[in-house]
């Protein structure tokens, strides 16, 4: 099954709600697509994303350096193609732009692979379980008032969802304590509260904040330090009982291995776009399993619901819609009790609205 054509284009999506954290506001999501056509008549669609900037750089790398290499390749050899493209662009790897570009290609190839087999992604990638718990992020942004945080969290609890994530990193640590304390009081002891600092702290600051917040039993403390500070995360992990969650800003399997080996990751949060695609995402999940560590993927719920169902050690899918403007469905089916169900349609299972994409698309 040979690849006969490949193209890339970009769609900019405005977040449905204002999103702020300790380091940035989300202005737009630059969603970069890759479409691969085969001589068997099967077309695969993959995608990747950046927040605000960098989308044109990803497209340029795809257009000039990666897609020309694809033509003539056997689309069934997904691992071989990933390796060939990685080494073809090794001068810019390991790095964000290269990983993001590789991901768009890899997702398109997995889409072809699953369609050719007539199977959904969650089965082809492992088929570990038919549903996965979800937690909500959309109501936990840093600019929201305490009352707004509590109201959204109570709504999630009423729907049967078992967790909510809240941003931390206020200039005054006591303000973080007040916000998380109010949530715990309103939600009771059984609802999981995840806290996320978005790489905004030093190790010393994170250790202090963890001590201030530990009595509220956070389910995890996400990205407290810059992602490259592996030693700092390991130091923090030894200083607190709160599990440390990292992974969304890691771009290679080896970096995840270093975190696991040093004890700096209590929960791994691989992002399928940033790690380079489904092929390396599965390696990260299985690597974490070998260290007896759970995974809870970052963002991209429409694809991560299938990947989380594929592996045995996934504990959550993050509910944060971002594709509804260009899909025909709500993005992820959620059943009573807060359980996300992966799609059963052959391929990645994302129901793209081609007319909407055509209206919004920008070519390289």
LORO-355969 format. One record per residue: x, y, z of N, C-alpha, C in turn; residue number from 1. Coordinates in steps of 0.1 Angstrom, whole numbers, plus 5000, padded with zeros to 4 digits. Layout:
REM LORO-355969
PT  neast  nnorth   nup  caeast  canorth  caup  ceast  cnorth   cup    i
PT      X       Y     Z       X        Y     Z      X       Y     Z  NUM
...
This chain:
REM LORO-355969
PT  neast  nnorth   nup  caeast  canorth  caup  ceast  cnorth   cup    i
PT   5009    4988  5000    5000     5000  5000   5009    5012  5000    1
PT   5011    5018  4988    5021     5029  4987   5014    5043  4989    2
PT   5021    5052  4994    5017     5066  4995   5019    5072  4982    3
PT   5008    5078  4977    5009     5085  4964   5008    5100  4965    4
PT   5003    5105  4976    5002     5120  4977   5001    5123  4992    5
PT   5007    5135  4996    5006     5140  5009   5006    5155  5009    6
PT   4997    5161  5018    4996     5175  5018   4994    5180  5032    7
PT   4997    5193  5035    4995     5199  5048   4988    5212  5047    8
PT   4980    5215  5057    4973     5228  5058   4971    5230  5073    9
PT   4966    5243  5076    4965     5247  5090   4952    5254  5092   10
PT   4946    5252  5104    4934     5258  5108   4936    5264  5121   11
PT   4933    5277  5123    4934     5284  5136   4921    5284  5143   12
PT   4921    5279  5155    4909     5278  5163   4910    5287  5175   13
PT   4899    5294  5178    4899     5303  5190   4893    5294  5201   14
PT   4899    5295  5213    4893     5287  5224   4879    5291  5227   15
PT   4871    5281  5231    4857     5283  5234   4855    5292  5246   16
PT   4864    5291  5256    4863     5299  5268   4877    5306  5270   17
PT   4878    5317  5277    4891     5323  5280   4899    5313  5288   18
PT   4912    5311  5285    4920     5302  5292   4933    5309  5296   19
PT   4936    5309  5309    4948     5315  5314   4954    5306  5324   20
PT   4968    5306  5325    4975     5299  5335   4986    5308  5340   21
PT   4995    5302  5348    5005     5311  5354   5015    5317  5345   22
PT   5016    5313  5332    5026     5318  5323   5020    5324  5310   23
PT   5007    5321  5307    5002     5326  5294   4987    5326  5294   24
PT   4982    5333  5283    4968     5332  5279   4967    5325  5266   25
PT   4957    5318  5264    4955     5310  5251   4947    5319  5241   26
PT   4954    5324  5231    4948     5332  5221   4942    5324  5210   27
PT   4949    5314  5205    4944     5306  5195   4952    5292  5195   28
PT   4946    5282  5189    4952     5270  5187   4955    5268  5172   29
PT   4968    5268  5168    4971     5265  5154   4972    5250  5152   30
PT   4962    5245  5145    4960     5231  5142   4965    5228  5128   31
PT   4976    5220  5128    4982     5216  5115   4978    5202  5111   32
PT   4973    5201  5099    4969     5188  5094   4978    5182  5084   33
PT   4978    5169  5083    4985     5162  5072   4975    5152  5067   34
PT   4973    5151  5054    4965     5141  5047   4974    5133  5038   35
PT   4973    5120  5039    4980     5110  5032   4971    5101  5023   36
PT   4973    5101  5010    4965     5092  5002   4974    5080  4997   37
PT   4967    5069  4996    4975     5057  4992   4969    5051  4979   38
PT   4976    5042  4973    4972     5036  4960   4961    5026  4963   39
PT   4957    5023  4975    4946     5015  4978   4933    5022  4980   40
PT   4934    5035  4978    4922     5044  4979   4919    5048  4993   41
PT   4928    5046  5002    4925     5049  5016   4933    5063  5019   42
PT   4926    5072  5025    4931     5085  5029   4932    5086  5044   43
PT   4943    5090  5050    4945     5091  5064   4947    5106  5067   44
PT   4941    5110  5078    4942     5124  5083   4948    5124  5097   45
PT   4959    5132  5098    4966     5134  5111   4966    5148  5114   46
PT   4969    5152  5126    4970     5166  5130   4979    5167  5142   47
PT   4983    5180  5144    4991     5184  5155   4987    5198  5159   48
PT   4994    5204  5169    4989     5218  5172   5000    5225  5179   49
PT   4999    5238  5179    5007     5247  5188   4997    5257  5194   50
PT   5002    5264  5205    4993     5273  5212   4999    5287  5208   51
PT   4992    5294  5198    4995     5308  5195   5005    5310  5185   52
PT   5017    5303  5185    5028     5305  5176   5034    5292  5172   53
PT   5041    5292  5161    5049     5281  5156   5042    5272  5146   54
PT   5029    5274  5143    5022     5266  5134   5028    5267  5120   55
PT   5032    5279  5115    5038     5280  5102   5052    5273  5101   56
PT   5059    5273  5112    5072     5266  5112   5070    5251  5111   57
PT   5060    5245  5117    5056     5231  5116   5052    5228  5102   58
PT   5044    5236  5096    5040     5234  5082   5052    5235  5072   59
PT   5061    5244  5075    5072     5245  5066   5081    5233  5066   60
PT   5083    5227  5078    5091     5215  5079   5084    5203  5072   61
PT   5071    5203  5074    5064     5192  5067   5064    5194  5052   62
PT   5062    5206  5047    5061     5208  5033   5074    5206  5026   63
PT   5085    5211  5032    5098     5211  5025   5106    5198  5027   64
PT   5105    5192  5039    5114     5182  5043   5108    5168  5046   65
PT   5095    5168  5051    5090     5155  5055   5080    5149  5044   66
PT   5071    5156  5040    5061     5151  5030   5067    5146  5017   67
PT   5077    5152  5012    5083     5147  4999   5089    5133  5001   68
PT   5094    5130  5013    5100     5117  5016   5090    5106  5017   69
PT   5077    5110  5020    5067     5100  5021   5063    5093  5008   70
PT   5062    5101  4998    5057     5095  4985   5065    5083  4981   71
PT   5057    5072  4978    5063     5060  4974   5066    5050  4985   72
PT   5065    5055  4998    5067     5046  5009   5055    5037  5012   73
PT   5057    5025  5018    5047     5016  5021   5040    5021  5034   74
PT   5028    5025  5033    5021     5031  5044   5019    5021  5056   75
PT   5020    5008  5053    5018     4999  5064   5030    4999  5074   76
PT   5042    5004  5069    5054     5003  5078   5055    5016  5086   77
PT   5046    5017  5095    5045     5029  5103   5058    5032  5111   78
PT   5063    5022  5118    5075     5024  5126   5087    5028  5117   79
PT   5088    5021  5106    5099     5024  5096   5099    5038  5091   80
PT   5087    5043  5088    5085     5056  5083   5089    5066  5094   81
PT   5084    5064  5106    5087     5073  5117   5102    5074  5119   82
PT   5109    5063  5119    5123     5063  5121   5130    5070  5109   83
PT   5126    5068  5097    5132     5074  5085   5131    5089  5086   84
PT   5118    5094  5089    5116     5108  5090   5124    5115  5101   85
PT   5125    5108  5113    5132     5113  5124   5147    5115  5121   86
PT   5153    5105  5114    5167     5106  5111   5169    5116  5099   87
PT   5159    5117  5091    5160     5126  5079   5161    5141  5084   88
PT   5155    5143  5096    5154     5157  5101   5162    5158  5114   89
PT   5172    5149  5116    5179     5148  5129   5186    5161  5133   90
PT   5189    5169  5123    5196     5182  5126   5187    5191  5135   91
PT   5174    5189  5135    5165     5197  5143   5158    5188  5154   92
PT   5163    5177  5156    5157     5168  5167   5168    5166  5178   93
PT   5164    5164  5190    5151     5164  5195   5146    5178  5197   94
PT   5134    5181  5193    5129     5195  5195   5114    5195  5192   95
PT   5108    5206  5196    5093     5207  5196   5088    5207  5181   96
PT   5094    5215  5173    5089     5217  5159   5089    5203  5152   97
PT   5101    5196  5153    5102     5183  5146   5092    5173  5152   98
PT   5091    5172  5165    5082     5163  5171   5067    5166  5167   99
PT   5064    5178  5167    5050     5182  5163   5047    5178  5148  100
PT   5057    5180  5140    5055     5177  5126   5055    5161  5124  101
PT   5063    5154  5131    5063     5140  5130   5049    5134  5135  102
PT   5044    5141  5145    5031     5136  5150   5020    5137  5140  103
PT   5019    5147  5132    5009     5149  5122   5010    5137  5112  104
PT   5022    5134  5107    5024     5123  5098   5020    5110  5104  105
PT   5025    5108  5116    5023     5095  5123   5008    5092  5125  106
PT   5000    5103  5130    4986     5101  5132   4979    5098  5118  107
PT   4983    5104  5108    4977     5101  5094   4980    5086  5091  108
PT   4992    5082  5093    4995     5068  5090   4988    5058  5098  109
PT   4986    5061  5111    4978     5052  5120   4963    5053  5115  110
PT   4958    5064  5110    4945     5065  5105   4943    5055  5093  111
PT   4953    5055  5084    4953     5046  5073   4954    5032  5077  112
PT   4963    5029  5087    4965     5015  5092   4952    5010  5098  113
PT   4945    5018  5106    4933     5013  5112   4921    5011  5102  114
PT   4920    5021  5093    4910     5020  5082   4912    5007  5074  115
PT   4925    5005  5070    4928     4993  5062   4924    4980  5069  116
PT   4925    4980  5083    4922     4968  5090   4907    4968  5094  117
PT   4900    4979  5092    4886     4980  5096   4884    4980  5111  118
PT   4894    4986  5118    4894     4986  5133   4896    5000  5138  119
PT   4890    5003  5150    4892     5015  5157   4906    5016  5163  120
PT   4911    5028  5165    4924     5030  5170   4926    5023  5184  121
PT   4917    5024  5193    4919     5019  5206   4921    5003  5206  122
PT   4915    4997  5196    4917     4982  5195   4931    4980  5188  123
PT   4934    4987  5178    4946     4984  5170   4959    4987  5179  124
PT   4957    4997  5188    4968     5001  5196   4970    4993  5209  125
PT   4960    4984  5212    4962     4976  5224   4949    4970  5229  126
PT   4938    4979  5229    4925     4974  5234   4924    4970  5248  127
PT   4930    4978  5257    4931     4974  5271   4917    4975  5278  128
PT   4909    4985  5275    4896     4987  5283   4887    4995  5274  129
PT   4874    4993  5276    4864     5000  5268   4860    5014  5272  130
PT   4865    5019  5284    4862     5032  5288   4872    5037  5298  131
PT   4873    5050  5300    4883     5056  5308   4877    5068  5316  132
PT   4880    5070  5329    4875     5081  5336   4880    5094  5330  133
PT   4872    5105  5332    4876     5118  5327   4877    5128  5339  134
PT   4885    5138  5337    4885     5149  5347   4883    5162  5339  135
PT   4878    5173  5345    4875     5185  5338   4886    5196  5340  136
PT   4891    5202  5330    4900     5213  5331   4894    5227  5328  137
PT   4884    5227  5320    4878     5239  5314   4873    5249  5324  138
PT   4870    5244  5336    4865     5254  5347   4875    5257  5357  139
PT   4888    5255  5354    4898     5257  5365   4909    5268  5362  140
PT   4906    5277  5353    4916     5286  5348   4920    5296  5359  141
PT   4932    5302  5358    4937     5310  5368   4930    5323  5370  142
PT   4924    5329  5360    4917     5341  5361   4903    5340  5368  143
PT   4898    5328  5370    4885     5327  5375   4884    5329  5390  144
PT   4873    5334  5394    4871     5337  5409   4869    5324  5416  145
PT   4871    5324  5429    4868     5312  5437   4854    5307  5435  146
PT   4844    5316  5435    4830     5312  5433   4828    5305  5420  147
PT   4835    5310  5409    4834     5303  5396   4840    5290  5396  148
PT   4852    5289  5403    4859     5276  5404   4850    5265  5411  149
PT   4844    5270  5422    4836     5260  5430   4823    5256  5422  150
PT   4817    5266  5415    4805     5263  5408   4807    5253  5397  151
PT   4818    5255  5389    4821     5246  5378   4825    5232  5384  152
PT   4832    5231  5395    4836     5218  5400   4824    5211  5406  153
PT   4815    5218  5412    4803     5212  5417   4794    5206  5405  154
PT   4794    5214  5394    4787     5209  5382   4793    5196  5377  155
PT   4806    5195  5377    4813     5183  5372   4810    5172  5382  156
PT   4810    5174  5394    4807     5164  5404   4793    5159  5402  157
PT   4783    5168  5400    4769     5164  5398   4768    5155  5385  158
PT   4776    5157  5375    4776     5149  5363   4782    5135  5366  159
PT   4788    5133  5377    4794     5120  5380   4809    5120  5377  160
PT   4815    5131  5373    4829     5131  5370   4837    5131  5383  161
PT   4848    5124  5383    4856     5122  5395   4867    5131  5398  162
PT   4870    5141  5389    4881     5150  5391   4880    5163  5384  163
PT   4886    5173  5389    4888     5186  5383   4902    5191  5384  164
PT   4907    5198  5374    4920     5204  5375   4919    5219  5376  165
PT   4927    5225  5385    4927     5239  5388   4941    5244  5386  166
PT   4943    5256  5380    4956     5262  5378   4960    5269  5391  167
PT   4973    5268  5395    4979     5275  5406   4991    5283  5401  168
PT   4996    5291  5410    5007     5300  5406   5004    5314  5408  169
PT   4995    5317  5417    4992     5331  5420   5004    5337  5426  170
PT   5007    5351  5424    5018     5357  5430   5019    5355  5445  171
PT   5008    5355  5452    5008     5352  5467   5004    5337  5469  172
PT   5013    5329  5475    5009     5315  5477   4997    5313  5485  173
PT   4994    5322  5494    4982     5321  5502   4969    5321  5494  174
PT   4970    5328  5483    4958     5329  5474   4955    5315  5467  175
PT   4966    5308  5464    4964     5294  5459   4958    5286  5470  176
PT   4963    5287  5482    4957     5279  5493   4942    5282  5495  177
PT   4938    5295  5494    4924     5298  5496   4916    5292  5485  178
PT   4921    5292  5473    4913     5287  5462   4911    5271  5463  179
PT   4922    5264  5466    4922     5250  5467   4914    5246  5479  180
PT   4916    5253  5490    4908     5250  5502   4893    5251  5500  181
PT   4889    5262  5493    4875     5264  5491   4869    5252  5482  182
PT   4877    5248  5473    4873     5236  5464   4871    5224  5473  183
PT   4881    5221  5481    4880     5209  5489   4868    5209  5499  184
PT   4866    5221  5505    4855     5222  5514   4841    5220  5506  185
PT   4840    5225  5494    4828     5224  5487   4826    5210  5481  186
PT   4837    5203  5477    4836     5190  5470   4836    5178  5479  187
PT   4841    5180  5492    4842     5169  5500   4855    5161  5498  188
PT   4857    5150  5505    4870     5143  5505   4872    5134  5493  189
PT   4862    5130  5486    4864     5120  5476   4866    5125  5462  190
PT   4863    5137  5459    4865     5143  5445   4880    5146  5444  191
PT   4886    5141  5432    4900     5144  5430   4902    5158  5425  192
PT   4912    5165  5431    4915     5179  5427   4930    5178  5422  193
PT   4932    5181  5409    4945     5182  5403   4949    5196  5403  194
PT   4962    5199  5406    4967     5213  5405   4978    5214  5395  195
PT   4978    5225  5388    4988     5226  5376   4994    5240  5377  196
PT   5007    5240  5378    5015     5253  5379   5021    5257  5366  197
PT   5020    5249  5355    5025     5253  5342   5039    5258  5341  198
PT   5048    5251  5348    5063     5253  5348   5067    5267  5354  199
PT   5059    5273  5362    5061     5286  5367   5069    5288  5379  200
PT   5074    5277  5385    5080     5278  5398   5094    5274  5399  201
PT   5101    5278  5409    5114     5272  5412   5112    5260  5421  202
PT   5122    5252  5423    5120     5240  5432   5117    5245  5447  203
PT   5124    5256  5451    5121     5261  5465   5107    5265  5466  204
PT   5102    5273  5456    5088     5278  5456   5078    5266  5456  205
PT   5081    5256  5447    5072     5245  5446   5071    5237  5459  206
PT   5082    5235  5466    5082     5228  5478   5074    5235  5489  207
PT   5075    5248  5489    5067     5256  5498   5052    5255  5495  208
PT   5049    5256  5482    5035     5256  5478   5029    5242  5481  209
PT   5037    5232  5478    5032     5218  5481   5029    5216  5496  210
PT   5037    5222  5504    5034     5221  5519   5022    5229  5522  211
PT   5019    5240  5516    5007     5248  5519   4995    5241  5514  212
PT   4996    5233  5504    4984     5227  5498   4982    5212  5501  213
PT   4991    5206  5507    4991     5191  5509   4979    5187  5517  214
PT   4974    5195  5527    4963     5191  5535   4950    5190  5528  215
PT   4949    5195  5516    4938     5194  5507   4938    5182  5498  216
PT   4949    5174  5499    4950     5161  5492   4949    5163  5477  217
PT   4957    5171  5471    4957     5171  5456   4960    5158  5450  218
PT   4954    5155  5439    4956     5142  5433   4969    5141  5426  219
PT   4973    5153  5420    4987     5155  5415   4991    5169  5415  220
PT   5004    5172  5414    5009     5186  5413   5016    5186  5399  221
PT   5010    5193  5389    5014     5191  5375   5024    5202  5371  222
PT   5035    5199  5364    5044     5208  5359   5048    5219  5368  223
PT   5052    5217  5380    5055     5228  5389   5067    5236  5384  224
PT   5077    5229  5378    5090     5235  5374   5091    5235  5359  225
PT   5101    5242  5353    5104     5241  5339   5106    5226  5335  226
PT   5102    5222  5324    5102     5208  5321   5117    5202  5320  227
PT   5126    5211  5317    5140     5206  5316   5147    5204  5330  228
PT   5140    5209  5340    5146     5207  5354   5142    5194  5360  229
PT   5148    5183  5355    5146     5170  5360   5150    5168  5374  230
PT   5162    5174  5378    5167     5173  5391   5158    5180  5401  231
PT   5152    5191  5397    5143     5199  5406   5131    5191  5409  232
PT   5125    5185  5398    5113     5177  5400   5116    5165  5409  233
PT   5127    5159  5408    5130     5148  5417   5132    5152  5431  234
PT   5138    5164  5433    5139     5170  5446   5126    5172  5452  235
PT   5117    5178  5445    5103     5181  5449   5096    5169  5453  236
PT   5097    5158  5444    5090     5146  5446   5094    5140  5460  237
PT   5107    5141  5464    5111     5136  5477   5106    5144  5488  238
PT   5102    5157  5486    5099     5166  5496   5084    5166  5499  239
PT   5076    5160  5491    5061     5161  5493   5055    5147  5491  240
PT   5043    5146  5497    5035     5134  5494   5026    5135  5482  241
PT   5025    5147  5476    5017     5149  5464   5024    5143  5452  242
PT   5017    5134  5444    5024     5129  5432   5027    5140  5422  243
PT   5039    5140  5417    5043     5150  5407   5040    5145  5393  244
PT   5033    5153  5385    5029     5149  5372   5036    5157  5361  245
PT   5043    5151  5352    5050     5157  5341   5048    5150  5328  246
PT   5051    5156  5317    5051     5149  5304   5046    5157  5293  247
PT   5037    5167  5295    5031     5174  5284   5042    5182  5276  248
PT   5053    5186  5283    5063     5194  5276   5076    5186  5273  249
PT   5074    5173  5273    5086     5164  5269   5084    5159  5255  250
PT   5095    5160  5247    5094     5157  5233   5102    5145  5228  251
PT   5106    5137  5238    5113     5124  5234   5111    5114  5244  252
PT   5112    5101  5240    5111     5090  5249   5122    5090  5259  253
PT   5134    5094  5255    5145     5094  5264   5144    5104  5276  254
PT   5137    5115  5273    5135     5125  5284   5125    5119  5295  255
PT   5115    5112  5290    5106     5105  5299   5113    5095  5307  256
PT   5122    5087  5301    5130     5077  5308   5138    5083  5319  257
PT   5144    5095  5316    5152     5102  5327   5144    5106  5339  258
PT   5132    5111  5336    5123     5114  5347   5119    5102  5355  259
PT   5116    5091  5349    5112     5079  5356   5124    5074  5364  260
PT   5136    5074  5358    5147     5068  5365   5152    5076  5377  261
PT   5149    5089  5377    5153     5098  5388   5142    5099  5398  262
PT   5130    5094  5396    5119     5095  5405   5112    5109  5404  263
PT   5114    5116  5393    5108     5129  5392   5094    5129  5387  264
PT   5089    5118  5383    5075     5117  5377   5067    5106  5385  265
PT   5057    5110  5392    5048     5101  5398   5037    5097  5389  266
PT   5034    5106  5380    5024     5104  5369   5029    5110  5356  267
PT   5028    5102  5345    5033     5107  5332   5021    5112  5324  268
PT   5023    5123  5317    5013     5129  5310   5017    5131  5295  269
PT   5019    5121  5287    5023     5123  5274   5013    5129  5265  270
PT   5018    5138  5257    5009     5145  5247   5013    5140  5233  271
PT   5003    5134  5226    5006     5126  5214   5012    5135  5203  272
PT   5008    5148  5203    5014     5157  5193   5028    5161  5197  273
PT   5031    5164  5210    5044     5169  5214   5054    5157  5215  274
PT   5050    5145  5217    5060     5134  5218   5063    5128  5204  275
PT   5056    5133  5194    5059     5128  5180   5050    5119  5174  276
PT   5038    5116  5180    5028     5108  5174   5024    5096  5182  277
PT   5015    5088  5177    5010     5076  5184   5021    5066  5186  278
PT   5030    5064  5176    5041     5054  5177   5049    5056  5190  279
PT   5055    5068  5192    5062     5070  5204   5053    5072  5217  280
PT   5041    5077  5215    5032     5078  5227   5030    5064  5233  281
PT   5028    5054  5225    5026     5040  5231   5039    5035  5238  282
PT   5050    5039  5233    5063     5035  5239   5064    5042  5253  283
PT   5060    5055  5254    5060     5062  5267   5051    5055  5277  284
PT   5039    5051  5272    5029     5045  5281   5034    5032  5286  285
PT   5041    5024  5277    5046     5011  5282   5058    5012  5290  286
PT   5066    5023  5287    5078     5025  5296   5073    5029  5310  287
PT   5063    5037  5311    5058     5041  5324   5053    5028  5331  288
PT   5046    5020  5324    5041     5007  5330   5052    4999  5336  289
PT   5064    4999  5329    5075     4991  5334   5080    4997  5347  290
PT   5078    5010  5349    5082     5017  5361   5071    5017  5372  291
PT   5059    5010  5368    5048     5010  5377   5042    5024  5379  292
PT   5042    5031  5369    5037     5045  5369   5025    5047  5360  293
PT   5015    5054  5364    5003     5056  5356   5005    5067  5346  294
PT   4996    5067  5336    4996     5078  5326   4983    5085  5326  295
PT   4983    5098  5323    4971     5106  5322   4974    5117  5311  296
PT   4971    5114  5298    4976     5122  5287   4971    5137  5288  297
PT   4979    5146  5282    4976     5160  5282   4968    5164  5270  298
PT   4957    5171  5272    4950     5178  5261   4945    5168  5251  299
PT   4941    5173  5239    4938     5165  5227   4929    5153  5231  300
PT   4918    5156  5238    4909     5145  5243   4904    5136  5232  301
PT   4902    5142  5220    4896     5135  5209   4904    5123  5204  302
PT   4917    5124  5206    4926     5113  5202   4931    5105  5214  303
PT   4932    5112  5226    4937     5106  5238   4927    5096  5244  304
PT   4914    5098  5241    4904     5088  5247   4907    5074  5241  305
PT   4911    5074  5228    4914     5061  5222   4927    5055  5227  306
PT   4937    5064  5229    4950     5059  5233   4949    5055  5248  307
PT   4942    5062  5256    4940     5058  5270   4933    5045  5271  308
PT   4924    5042  5263    4917     5029  5263   4925    5018  5258  309
PT   4936    5021  5250    4945     5011  5245   4954    5005  5254  310
PT   4958    5013  5265    4969     5008  5274   4963    5006  5288  311
PT   4969    4997  5296    4963     4993  5309   4966    5003  5320  312
PT   4976    5012  5318    4980     5020  5330   4975    5035  5328  313
PT   4966    5037  5319    4960     5051  5318   4949    5052  5328  314
PT   4949    5064  5336    4939     5065  5347   4929    5076  5344  315
PT   4932    5085  5334    4923     5096  5332   4924    5101  5317  316
PT   4914    5107  5312    4914     5116  5300   4910    5130  5304  317
PT   4917    5140  5299    4915     5153  5302   4903    5159  5294  318
PT   4893    5164  5300    4882     5170  5292   4884    5184  5290  319
PT   4888    5188  5278    4890     5202  5274   4888    5203  5259  320
PT   4876    5205  5255    4872     5205  5240   4880    5216  5233  321
PT   4885    5212  5221    4892     5222  5212   4889    5220  5198  322
PT   4882    5210  5193    4880     5207  5179   4865    5208  5175  323
PT   4856    5213  5183    4842     5213  5180   4839    5221  5168  324
PT   4847    5232  5165    4844     5240  5154   4846    5233  5141  325
PT   4854    5222  5141    4857     5216  5128   4854    5201  5128  326
PT   4845    5197  5138    4841     5183  5138   4826    5183  5139  327
PT   4820    5171  5136    4805     5170  5136   4800    5164  5149  328
PT   4808    5161  5158    4804     5156  5171   4809    5164  5182  329
PT   4806    5161  5194    4810     5168  5206   4825    5166  5209  330
PT   4831    5156  5203    4845     5154  5204   4848    5141  5212  331
PT   4840    5138  5222    4842     5126  5230   4829    5122  5237  332
PT   4826    5109  5235    4814     5104  5241   4816    5102  5256  333
PT   4808    5107  5264    4809     5106  5279   4796    5099  5284  334
PT   4798    5088  5291    4786     5081  5297   4784    5085  5311  335
PT   4773    5081  5317    4770     5083  5331   4782    5078  5340  336
PT   4784    5086  5350    4795     5082  5359   4809    5088  5355  337
PT   4809    5096  5344    4821     5103  5341   4831    5094  5334  338
PT   4826    5085  5325    4834     5076  5318   4834    5079  5303  339
PT   4846    5082  5298    4848     5084  5283   4849    5071  5276  340
PT   4842    5071  5264    4842     5059  5256   4848    5062  5243  341
PT   4858    5054  5239    4865     5056  5226   4856    5053  5214  342
PT   4858    5059  5203    4849     5057  5191   4853    5043  5185  343
PT   4842    5037  5180    4844     5023  5174   4846    5024  5159  344
PT   4845    5036  5153    4846     5037  5138   4861    5034  5134  345
PT   4863    5027  5123    4877     5024  5118   4885    5037  5117  346
PT   4897    5037  5121    4906     5049  5120   4907    5055  5133  347
PT   4911    5068  5133    4912     5076  5145   4899    5078  5152  348
PT   4888    5078  5144    4875     5080  5150   4871    5094  5152  349
PT   4878    5104  5146    4874     5118  5147   4865    5121  5135  350
PT   4853    5126  5137    4844     5129  5127   4846    5143  5122  351
PT   4855    5145  5113    4859     5158  5108   4848    5165  5100  352
PT   4845    5178  5102    4836     5185  5093   4844    5191  5082  353
PT   4845    5185  5071    4853     5189  5059   4850    5202  5054  354
PT   4837    5206  5054    4833     5219  5049   4838    5230  5058  355
PT   4838    5228  5071    4843     5238  5080   4858    5239  5079  356
PT   4865    5228  5078    4879     5228  5076   4883    5235  5063  357
PT   4876    5233  5053    4879     5239  5040   4877    5254  5041  358
PT   4868    5259  5048    4865     5273  5049   4877    5280  5057  359
PT   4882    5273  5067    4892     5279  5076   4906    5275  5073  360
PT   4909    5266  5063    4922     5261  5061   4931    5272  5054  361
PT   4944    5272  5059    4954     5280  5053   4965    5270  5047  362
PT   4968    5271  5035    4978     5262  5029   4992    5268  5031  363
PT   5003    5259  5030    5016     5265  5032   5020    5275  5021  364
